[in-house]
Amino acid sequence: MSKAAGSRLFSYRTVWISDVHLGFRGCSADHLLSFLRSVECEYLYLVGDIIDIWEMKKRMFWPQSHNNVVRTILGKAKHGVNVVYVPGNHDELLRDFHDMTFGNVHIVEEAIHTNADGRRLLVTHGDKFDSVVRCSRAMAMLGTRLYDWLLKANYVVHGVRRRFNLPYWSLAGFLKHKVKNAVQFISNFEAAVAYETARLGVDGVVCGHIHRPEITKLNDVIYCNCGDWVESCSALVEHHDGSLELIRWADTVASLKRTRFVKSDRLTLYPDDDLVVA
């Protein structure tokens, strides 16, 4: 149980996390460690970019907090949690180990998760829908470097705010919401993911990649993005009744409680195919 979360243990059927970027200085490993120690679940999906191999090729950064995250995940796997690792573009080297298991962690390129209410969700990192990554690796790397500068600025801002006991706030997330091209890219990405999900004949999708936590319905597709642990410190969870919720952990730690019904951040999925946004 996490002291930061008021010594409360939250029980879920499934937890999805993505874009942790271990090995990158901007990773909020302490927040993630607090979250992982405060939850119990049957299934834990690691939805890509958990380890930032791209960044580690440029410079080595691996503090004890990053090691603790890995040990905590392996500990959950050892004690019976079904841990599934779906690699992303920053840890794409792990795709070479598709359908293999290491330390009770099963690596697959994509997965289909069945909710408690029978709904089927595609689990994929999402980089294959990013036209920049798909068409030009060089352009992807250039974009990543520019984004790295933004995240480093975000890291500095967070350090200053923490020194003055101010709550977590993401400069990178704020700018992404304000820049027109970024907003359009996110919209196009979500549309592409939803289209492919519908084509596959499943009910919804869980992805990451764009560092934009979201849970909504696009046409007849349930679109879920579990966010990241660099900017938003968010995760997607499935309750034992099959309903889905976005958890913004920095807010939870700040308030020492969790609000279960926050406008569109909770979707209740019923077997009769109705979808209620509460």
C-alpha positions as CSV (number, residue, x, y, z in Angstrom):
1,M,0.0,0.0,0.0
2,S,1.2,3.4,-0.8
3,K,1.6,6.0,1.9
4,A,1.3,8.7,-0.8
5,A,-2.1,7.4,-1.6
6,G,-3.3,7.6,2.0
7,S,-2.5,3.9,2.6
8,R,-5.4,2.8,0.4
9,L,-5.2,-0.2,-1.9
10,F,-7.3,0.1,-5.0
11,S,-8.6,-3.1,-6.5
12,Y,-9.2,-3.4,-10.3
13,R,-9.6,-6.2,-12.7
14,T,-7.2,-4.7,-15.3
15,V,-4.7,-1.9,-15.4
16,W,-3.2,-0.4,-18.5
17,I,-0.1,1.9,-18.5
18,S,1.9,3.2,-21.4
19,D,4.7,5.7,-22.3
20,V,6.6,5.4,-19.0
21,H,9.9,6.2,-20.7
22,L,12.2,4.6,-18.2
23,G,15.7,5.7,-18.9
24,F,14.5,9.2,-19.8
25,R,15.1,12.0,-17.3
26,G,11.5,13.3,-17.6
27,C,10.0,10.0,-16.5
28,S,7.8,10.5,-13.4
29,A,9.0,7.2,-11.9
30,D,8.1,8.1,-8.3
31,H,4.5,8.8,-9.3
32,L,4.3,5.5,-11.1
33,L,5.8,3.6,-8.3
34,S,3.3,5.1,-5.9
35,F,0.5,4.1,-8.3
36,L,1.8,0.5,-8.8
37,R,2.2,0.0,-5.0
38,S,-1.4,1.2,-4.4
39,V,-3.2,-1.0,-6.9
40,E,-4.0,-4.7,-7.1
41,C,-5.2,-6.3,-10.3
42,E,-5.6,-9.5,-12.3
43,Y,-4.2,-8.2,-15.5
44,L,-1.5,-5.5,-16.1
45,Y,-0.9,-4.3,-19.7
46,L,2.3,-2.4,-20.5
47,V,1.2,-0.6,-23.6
48,G,4.6,0.4,-25.1
49,D,7.4,2.8,-24.6
50,I,7.9,1.5,-21.1
51,I,11.7,1.6,-21.6
52,D,13.0,4.4,-23.7
53,I,15.7,2.6,-25.7
54,W,15.9,5.6,-28.1
55,E,16.9,7.9,-25.3
56,M,19.3,5.4,-23.7
57,K,21.2,5.0,-26.9
58,K,22.1,8.7,-26.6
59,R,22.8,8.9,-22.9
60,M,22.5,6.6,-20.0
61,F,20.1,7.6,-17.2
62,W,18.8,4.9,-14.9
63,P,18.3,6.0,-11.2
64,Q,17.1,3.7,-8.5
65,S,13.5,4.8,-8.9
66,H,13.5,3.4,-12.5
67,N,14.9,0.2,-11.1
68,N,12.2,0.1,-8.5
69,V,9.5,0.4,-11.1
70,V,10.9,-2.7,-13.0
71,R,11.2,-4.7,-9.7
72,T,7.6,-3.8,-8.7
73,I,6.2,-4.9,-12.1
74,L,8.2,-8.2,-12.0
75,G,7.0,-8.7,-8.4
76,K,3.4,-8.4,-9.5
77,A,4.1,-10.9,-12.3
78,K,5.7,-13.3,-9.8
79,H,2.7,-13.2,-7.5
80,G,0.1,-14.1,-10.1
81,V,-0.7,-11.0,-12.0
82,N,-1.0,-11.6,-15.8
83,V,1.5,-9.0,-17.1
84,V,1.5,-8.4,-20.9
85,Y,4.0,-6.2,-22.6
86,V,3.0,-4.7,-25.9
87,P,6.2,-2.8,-27.2
88,G,6.0,0.6,-28.8
89,N,8.4,2.5,-31.0
90,H,10.8,3.6,-28.3
91,D,11.2,0.0,-27.1
92,E,10.6,-1.6,-30.5
93,L,13.6,-3.9,-30.1
94,L,11.4,-6.0,-27.8
95,R,9.2,-6.8,-30.8
96,D,11.8,-9.3,-31.8
97,F,10.7,-11.4,-28.8
98,H,7.1,-11.6,-29.9
99,D,5.1,-14.3,-28.0
100,M,7.9,-15.0,-25.6
101,T,7.9,-14.8,-21.8
102,F,10.6,-13.4,-19.5
103,G,10.2,-13.2,-15.8
104,N,6.5,-14.1,-16.2
105,V,6.0,-11.1,-18.5
106,H,4.5,-12.1,-21.8
107,I,5.6,-10.0,-24.8
108,V,3.2,-9.7,-27.8
109,E,3.0,-7.1,-30.6
110,E,-0.7,-6.6,-30.0
111,A,-3.3,-8.2,-27.8
112,I,-7.1,-8.7,-27.5
113,H,-8.4,-8.2,-24.0
114,T,-11.9,-9.4,-23.0
115,N,-13.6,-7.2,-20.4
116,A,-15.6,-8.7,-17.6
117,D,-18.8,-7.9,-19.5
118,G,-17.6,-9.6,-22.7
119,R,-16.5,-6.5,-24.6
120,R,-13.3,-7.1,-26.6
121,L,-10.6,-4.4,-26.7
122,L,-7.6,-4.3,-29.1
123,V,-4.4,-3.4,-27.1
124,T,-1.8,-1.7,-29.3
125,H,0.8,1.0,-28.7
126,G,-0.4,3.0,-31.6
127,D,2.8,4.0,-33.4
128,K,1.7,2.1,-36.5
129,F,-1.0,4.7,-37.0
130,D,1.4,7.6,-36.8
131,S,2.0,8.6,-40.4
132,V,5.4,10.2,-39.5
133,V,6.7,7.1,-37.8
134,R,5.2,4.8,-40.4
135,C,6.6,6.7,-43.5
136,S,9.9,8.2,-42.3
137,R,11.9,7.0,-39.3
138,A,14.3,10.0,-39.8
139,M,11.4,12.4,-39.5
140,A,10.2,10.5,-36.4
141,M,13.6,10.8,-34.8
142,L,13.7,14.5,-35.5
143,G,10.3,15.0,-34.1
144,T,11.3,13.0,-31.0
145,R,14.3,15.2,-30.4
146,L,12.2,18.4,-30.6
147,Y,9.7,16.8,-28.3
148,D,12.6,15.8,-25.9
149,W,13.5,19.5,-25.5
150,L,9.9,20.2,-24.6
151,L,9.8,17.4,-22.0
152,K,13.1,18.6,-20.5
153,A,11.6,22.0,-20.1
154,N,8.6,20.3,-18.5
155,Y,11.0,18.5,-16.1
156,V,12.5,21.8,-15.0
157,V,9.1,23.4,-14.5
158,H,8.0,20.4,-12.4
159,G,11.1,20.6,-10.3
160,V,10.5,24.3,-9.6
161,R,6.8,23.8,-8.8
162,R,7.7,20.9,-6.4
163,R,10.2,23.0,-4.6
164,F,7.4,25.5,-3.9
165,N,4.9,22.8,-3.0
166,L,2.8,23.5,-6.0
167,P,0.7,20.7,-7.6
168,Y,1.9,18.8,-10.7
169,W,1.3,20.7,-14.0
170,S,2.4,19.7,-17.4
171,L,3.9,22.4,-19.6
172,A,4.2,19.9,-22.5
173,G,0.5,18.9,-22.1
174,F,-0.6,22.5,-22.0
175,L,1.2,23.4,-25.2
176,K,-0.1,20.3,-27.0
177,H,-3.6,21.4,-26.3
178,K,-2.9,25.0,-27.5
179,V,-1.0,24.3,-30.8
180,K,-3.4,23.9,-33.7
181,N,-1.2,21.4,-35.6
182,A,-0.8,19.2,-32.5
183,V,-4.6,19.2,-31.9
184,Q,-5.2,18.2,-35.5
185,F,-2.6,15.5,-35.4
186,I,-4.3,14.0,-32.3
187,S,-7.6,14.1,-34.0
188,N,-6.3,12.3,-37.1
189,F,-4.5,9.7,-34.9
190,E,-7.7,8.9,-33.0
191,A,-9.7,8.6,-36.2
192,A,-7.2,6.3,-37.7
193,V,-7.1,4.1,-34.6
194,A,-10.9,3.9,-34.4
195,Y,-11.2,3.0,-38.1
196,E,-8.8,0.1,-37.8
197,T,-10.5,-1.1,-34.6
198,A,-13.9,-1.1,-36.4
199,R,-12.3,-3.0,-39.3
200,L,-11.1,-5.7,-37.0
201,G,-14.5,-6.2,-35.6
202,V,-13.7,-5.6,-31.9
203,D,-15.6,-3.3,-29.6
204,G,-12.8,-0.9,-28.6
205,V,-9.1,-0.1,-28.4
206,V,-6.6,0.8,-25.8
207,C,-3.5,2.6,-27.0
208,G,-0.8,5.1,-25.9
209,H,1.9,6.8,-28.0
210,I,0.5,10.4,-28.2
211,H,0.7,11.2,-24.4
212,R,-3.0,12.2,-24.5
213,P,-5.2,10.3,-22.0
214,E,-8.7,9.9,-23.3
215,I,-11.7,7.7,-23.0
216,T,-14.6,8.3,-25.4
217,K,-16.7,6.8,-28.1
218,L,-15.8,7.4,-31.8
219,N,-18.7,6.3,-33.9
220,D,-19.3,2.7,-32.6
221,V,-15.7,2.3,-31.2
222,I,-14.7,2.7,-27.6
223,Y,-11.4,4.7,-27.8
224,C,-9.2,4.6,-24.8
225,N,-5.7,6.2,-24.5
226,C,-4.1,5.4,-21.2
227,G,-1.8,8.5,-21.4
228,D,1.7,8.5,-20.1
229,W,4.0,8.9,-17.1
230,V,5.9,11.9,-18.4
231,E,3.2,14.5,-18.7
232,S,-0.2,13.3,-17.4
233,C,0.7,10.5,-15.0
234,S,-2.4,8.6,-16.0
235,A,-3.6,5.0,-16.4
236,L,-6.7,3.2,-17.7
237,V,-8.4,0.7,-15.4
238,E,-11.1,-1.8,-15.7
239,H,-13.4,-2.2,-12.7
240,H,-14.6,-5.7,-11.8
241,D,-18.0,-5.0,-13.5
242,G,-16.2,-4.3,-16.8
243,S,-16.5,-0.5,-16.7
244,L,-13.5,1.6,-17.6
245,E,-12.0,4.7,-15.9
246,L,-9.1,7.0,-16.4
247,I,-7.0,7.5,-13.3
248,R,-4.9,10.7,-13.1
249,W,-2.6,9.7,-10.4
250,A,-1.0,13.1,-9.6
251,D,-4.5,14.4,-8.8
252,T,-5.2,11.3,-6.7
253,V,-2.0,11.8,-4.7
254,A,-2.7,15.5,-4.2
255,S,-6.2,14.9,-2.9
256,L,-5.5,11.6,-1.2
257,K,-8.7,10.2,-2.6
258,R,-10.1,9.1,-6.0
259,T,-13.2,10.5,-7.6
260,R,-14.8,7.6,-9.5
261,F,-17.2,9.7,-11.6
262,V,-15.6,12.6,-13.4
263,K,-17.6,13.7,-16.4
264,S,-16.4,11.7,-19.5
265,D,-13.5,10.0,-17.7
266,R,-15.6,7.0,-16.8
267,L,-17.4,4.7,-19.3
268,T,-19.9,2.1,-18.1
269,L,-20.2,-0.7,-20.6
270,Y,-23.3,-2.8,-20.5
271,P,-23.8,-6.3,-22.1
272,D,-26.8,-5.0,-24.1
273,D,-24.4,-2.7,-26.1
274,D,-25.6,0.5,-24.5
275,L,-22.9,3.0,-23.6
276,V,-23.4,5.4,-20.8
277,V,-21.0,8.2,-20.2
278,A,-21.2,9.3,-16.6
